[in-house]
Amino acid sequence: MENQNTQGQPPKTWLVESILVTLFCCLPFGIVGIINASKVESKFFAGAVDEAMKASQDAAKWTKIGFFVGIGVIALYLIMWLVLGVGFLTAAGSGNF
């Protein structure tokens, strides 16, 4: 049974957020977010409100996963360079370089 939306507005699409995650954080998860986000309005206006809500929830899920994975990878990258930099400075300062 279809759920009727009383406001007549489609659920949040997450399209802009998905595109930003794709560009700046994590390409694979961002693409999945974009695919789900692109389904929201078309399903809603076709009368499939429940499917539109599910697509919106899936877009939100994959966008958030992509964001946090991207932030984690960036943090690990920065930590790696910090460790390498400290190691280099320690070796250079002790004359072992």
N, CA, C and O of each residue as an XYZ file, in Angstrom:
388
protein
N       0.836     -1.179      0.000
C       0.000      0.000      0.000
C       0.883      1.246      0.000
O       1.859      1.316      0.747
N       0.556      2.196     -0.807
C       1.340      3.425     -0.925
C       1.041      4.357      0.239
O      -0.102      4.490      0.677
N       2.082      4.991      0.723
C       1.969      5.976      1.785
C       1.717      7.338      1.145
O       2.453      7.734      0.241
N       0.708      8.053      1.589
C       0.407      9.363      1.017
C       1.129     10.456      1.798
O       1.039     10.511      3.025
N       1.835     11.314      1.097
C       2.539     12.433      1.698
C       1.578     13.614      1.734
O       1.110     14.064      0.688
N       1.277     14.124      2.934
C       0.258     15.157      3.069
C       0.708     16.512      2.538
O      -0.140     17.298      2.113
N       1.985     16.817      2.542
C       2.447     18.117      2.068
C       2.564     18.178      0.547
O       2.589     19.274     -0.012
N       2.636     17.069     -0.122
C       2.824     17.071     -1.556
C       4.262     17.353     -1.963
O       4.532     17.604     -3.137
N       5.173     17.316     -1.028
C       6.584     17.542     -1.304
C       7.325     16.208     -1.280
O       7.070     15.375     -0.411
N       8.237     15.999     -2.225
C       9.019     14.758     -2.199
C       9.986     14.756     -1.020
O      10.327     15.816     -0.497
N      10.426     13.583     -0.603
C      11.429     13.518      0.462
C      12.751     14.138     -0.003
O      12.966     14.347     -1.197
N      13.611     14.419      0.939
C      14.920     14.995      0.633
C      15.663     14.065     -0.328
O      15.699     12.852     -0.127
N      16.251     14.643     -1.368
C      16.911     13.813     -2.375
C      18.353     13.468     -2.021
O      18.834     12.403     -2.408
N      19.048     14.325     -1.307
C      20.466     14.146     -0.969
C      21.363     14.230     -2.197
O      22.499     13.757     -2.158
N      20.884     14.814     -3.274
C      21.663     14.859     -4.511
C      22.892     15.754     -4.387
O      23.989     15.351     -4.774
N      22.725     16.953     -3.857
C      23.867     17.863     -3.725
C      24.923     17.258     -2.803
O      26.114     17.283     -3.113
N      24.481     16.718     -1.677
C      25.411     16.111     -0.727
C      26.143     14.926     -1.351
O      27.343     14.749     -1.140
N      25.416     14.114     -2.121
C      26.025     12.957     -2.779
C      27.082     13.380     -3.796
O      28.136     12.754     -3.906
N      26.790     14.444     -4.533
C      27.760     14.935     -5.513
C      29.010     15.449     -4.810
O      30.127     15.174     -5.249
N      28.829     16.193     -3.723
C      29.983     16.711     -2.987
C      30.820     15.584     -2.389
O      32.049     15.644     -2.414
N      30.160     14.557     -1.851
C      30.890     13.406     -1.310
C      31.648     12.701     -2.428
O      32.784     12.270     -2.231
N      31.032     12.582     -3.596
C      31.696     11.946     -4.727
C      32.945     12.726     -5.140
O      33.987     12.134     -5.422
N      32.838     14.033     -5.173
C      33.965     14.858     -5.605
C      35.079     14.955     -4.572
O      36.255     14.944     -4.937
N      34.737     15.049     -3.295
C      35.739     15.373     -2.288
C      36.079     14.257     -1.303
O      37.100     14.341     -0.622
N      35.270     13.236     -1.211
C      35.509     12.241     -0.155
C      35.735     10.833     -0.693
O      36.849     10.312     -0.642
N      34.695     10.235     -1.198
C      34.781      8.817     -1.543
C      33.945      8.534     -2.793
O      32.716      8.492     -2.733
N      34.607      8.345     -3.893
C      33.952      8.184     -5.186
C      32.936      7.029     -5.232
O      31.799      7.264     -5.642
N      33.283      5.803     -4.835
C      32.318      4.703     -5.010
C      31.020      4.891     -4.212
O      29.930      4.690     -4.748
N      31.132      5.274     -2.942
C      29.933      5.444     -2.121
C      29.136      6.662     -2.577
O      27.906      6.654     -2.518
N      29.817      7.696     -3.027
C      29.134      8.877     -3.526
C      28.313      8.577     -4.771
O      27.218      9.113     -4.942
N      28.838      7.726     -5.634
C      28.104      7.349     -6.850
C      26.838      6.585     -6.493
O      25.786      6.811     -7.091
N      26.931      5.681     -5.523
C      25.736      4.950     -5.084
C      24.720      5.935     -4.508
O      23.517      5.791     -4.729
N      25.204      6.935     -3.772
C      24.316      7.970     -3.246
C      23.635      8.753     -4.353
O      22.442      9.043     -4.267
N      24.388      9.100     -5.397
C      23.816      9.843     -6.527
C      22.745      9.013     -7.236
O      21.690      9.534     -7.598
N      23.014      7.743     -7.429
C      22.043      6.872     -8.104
C      20.739      6.824     -7.322
O      19.659      6.953     -7.898
N      20.842      6.637     -5.998
C      19.623      6.595     -5.185
C      18.944      7.963     -5.116
O      17.716      8.051     -5.135
N      19.740      9.024     -5.037
C      19.171     10.372     -4.969
C      18.408     10.719     -6.243
O      17.391     11.412     -6.194
N      18.894     10.241     -7.372
C      18.225     10.559     -8.638
C      16.880      9.846     -8.781
O      16.069     10.230     -9.623
N      16.633      8.829     -7.983
C      15.368      8.086     -8.056
C      14.263      8.708     -7.210
O      13.086      8.421     -7.430
N      14.621      9.554     -6.247
C      13.650     10.021     -5.256
C      12.483     10.761     -5.900
O      11.333     10.353     -5.736
N      12.756     11.832     -6.625
C      11.667     12.648     -7.166
C      10.865     11.921     -8.238
O       9.643     12.058     -8.297
N      11.540     11.149     -9.085
C      10.790     10.457    -10.136
C       9.829      9.433     -9.540
O       8.699      9.290    -10.007
N      10.276      8.724     -8.513
C       9.383      7.761     -7.861
C       8.246      8.474     -7.134
O       7.099      8.028     -7.170
N       8.575      9.591     -6.472
C       7.551     10.327     -5.736
C       6.454     10.826     -6.667
O       5.269     10.635     -6.393
N       6.846     11.464     -7.766
C       5.854     12.023     -8.680
C       5.153     10.953     -9.515
O       4.124     11.228    -10.133
N       5.694      9.744     -9.538
C       5.003      8.635    -10.183
C       3.990      7.991     -9.237
O       3.266      7.074     -9.625
N       3.942      8.472     -7.997
C       2.981      7.956     -7.031
C       3.529      6.879     -6.112
O       2.808      6.389     -5.243
N       4.789      6.501     -6.285
C       5.406      5.465     -5.455
C       6.102      6.135     -4.262
O       7.330      6.192     -4.198
N       5.302      6.635     -3.328
C       5.833      7.405     -2.204
C       6.725      6.551     -1.317
O       7.778      7.008     -0.872
N       6.312      5.313     -1.056
C       7.128      4.432     -0.210
C       8.488      4.154     -0.846
O       9.509      4.140     -0.158
N       8.499      3.936     -2.149
C       9.765      3.711     -2.855
C      10.624      4.973     -2.863
O      11.850      4.887     -2.785
N      10.000      6.128     -2.955
C      10.735      7.394     -2.902
C      11.361      7.578     -1.529
O      12.509      8.012     -1.424
N      10.623      7.253     -0.478
C      11.170      7.345      0.887
C      12.353      6.390      1.051
O      13.363      6.755      1.653
N      12.236      5.180      0.523
C      13.324      4.203      0.611
C      14.545      4.693     -0.162
O      15.673      4.562      0.315
N      14.333      5.250     -1.337
C      15.455      5.781     -2.134
C      16.122      6.936     -1.396
O      17.348      7.050     -1.413
N      15.334      7.793     -0.748
C      15.892      8.903      0.025
C      16.717      8.383      1.201
O      17.806      8.889      1.473
N      16.199      7.380      1.891
C      16.934      6.795      3.023
C      18.225      6.134      2.546
O      19.262      6.255      3.199
N      18.168      5.443      1.424
C      19.373      4.813      0.879
C      20.395      5.852      0.437
O      21.594      5.679      0.655
N      19.927      6.928     -0.181
C      20.834      7.998     -0.601
C      21.507      8.624      0.618
O      22.708      8.892      0.600
N      20.733      8.855      1.673
C      21.301      9.422      2.901
C      22.329      8.476      3.504
O      23.397      8.908      3.938
N      22.010      7.190      3.531
C      22.915      6.195      4.110
C      24.244      6.163      3.367
O      25.303      6.237      3.990
N      24.201      6.055      2.050
C      25.435      5.942      1.274
C      26.222      7.249      1.238
O      27.451      7.236      1.171
N      25.524      8.357      1.283
C      26.211      9.647      1.331
C      26.965      9.793      2.655
O      28.112     10.237      2.674
N      26.323      9.422      3.745
C      26.971      9.512      5.061
C      28.128      8.527      5.174
O      29.185      8.868      5.705
N      27.933      7.313      4.679
C      29.029      6.336      4.700
C      30.216      6.867      3.903
O      31.353      6.813      4.373
N      29.960      7.377      2.709
C      31.029      7.928      1.881
C      31.741      9.089      2.551
O      32.963      9.208      2.456
N      30.985      9.949      3.232
C      31.586     11.084      3.918
C      32.526     10.613      5.021
O      33.666     11.069      5.105
N      32.054      9.707      5.863
C      32.875      9.273      6.994
C      34.056      8.404      6.558
O      35.125      8.475      7.164
N      33.881      7.593      5.523
C      35.011      6.828      4.992
C      36.048      7.792      4.411
O      37.247      7.625      4.636
N      35.593      8.788      3.673
C      36.508      9.775      3.112
C      37.267     10.537      4.181
O      38.475     10.741      4.058
N      36.574     10.962      5.228
C      37.231     11.660      6.336
C      38.251     10.744      7.005
O      39.347     11.181      7.354
N      37.890      9.473      7.185
C      38.823      8.510      7.793
C      40.075      8.312      6.962
O      41.183      8.266      7.498
N      39.904      8.195      5.661
C      41.057      8.011      4.772
C      41.945      9.249      4.787
O      43.170      9.135      4.827
N      41.340     10.419      4.756
C      42.121     11.656      4.809
C      42.881     11.757      6.130
O      44.047     12.149      6.148
N      42.221     11.402      7.235
C      42.888     11.446      8.540
C      44.063     10.468      8.586
O      45.136     10.818      9.079
N      43.874      9.258      8.084
C      44.975      8.284      8.060
C      46.125      8.774      7.182
O      47.292      8.579      7.522
N      45.804      9.399      6.072
C      46.825      9.950      5.178
C      47.643     11.023      5.895
O      48.872     11.032      5.815
N      46.959     11.919      6.592
C      47.656     12.981      7.313
C      48.509     12.420      8.452
O      49.624     12.886      8.684
N      47.984     11.423      9.157
C      48.755     10.789     10.236
C      50.003     10.123      9.669
O      51.078     10.211     10.263
N      49.866      9.455      8.521
C      51.014      8.810      7.898
C      52.103      9.837      7.592
O      53.276      9.603      7.885
N      51.721     10.976      7.002
C      52.709     11.992      6.680
C      53.302     12.626      7.930
O      54.476     12.999      7.938
N      52.515     12.749      8.968
C      53.036     13.275     10.228
C      54.077     12.330     10.816
O      55.133     12.776     11.266
N      53.795     11.043     10.816
C      54.740     10.047     11.335
C      56.011     10.023     10.488
O      57.116      9.979     11.028
N      55.859     10.050      9.175
C      57.040     10.066      8.308
C      57.861     11.336      8.515
O      59.091     11.284      8.538
N      57.188     12.469      8.666
C      57.891     13.723      8.889
C      58.645     13.740     10.198
O      59.785     14.203     10.248
N      58.031     13.242     11.265
C      58.705     13.178     12.567
C      59.879     12.209     12.490
O      60.945     12.475     13.046
N      59.688     11.097     11.809
C      60.789     10.140     11.655
C      61.946     10.729     10.882
O      63.107     10.512     11.229
N      61.637     11.468      9.841
C      62.682     12.110      9.043
C      63.431     13.153      9.867
O      64.661     13.203      9.835
N      62.697     13.984     10.605
C      63.351     15.015     11.420
C      64.187     14.400     12.542
O      65.254     14.911     12.880
N      63.699     13.310     13.112
C      64.468     12.636     14.168
C      65.756     12.057     13.599
O      66.815     12.183     14.214
N      65.677     11.428     12.439
C      66.869     10.837     11.813
C      67.855     11.935     11.391
O      69.066     11.770     11.534
N      67.340     13.044     10.877
C      68.215     14.126     10.434
C      68.886     14.809     11.634
O      70.039     15.230     11.548
N      68.162     14.913     12.740
C      68.700     15.564     13.924
C      69.740     14.739     14.660
O      70.589     15.301     15.352
N      69.697     13.428     14.531
C      70.642     12.580     15.248
C      71.878     12.266     14.418
O      72.782     11.582     14.898
N      71.933     12.743     13.206
C      73.085     12.516     12.350
C      73.068     11.185     11.657
O      74.064     10.818     11.034
N      71.993     10.448     11.732
C      71.876      9.149     11.064
C      71.325      9.281      9.661
O      70.949      8.285      9.043
N      71.276     10.448      9.174
C      70.672     10.668      7.853
C      71.722     10.707      6.777
O      71.397     10.884      5.603
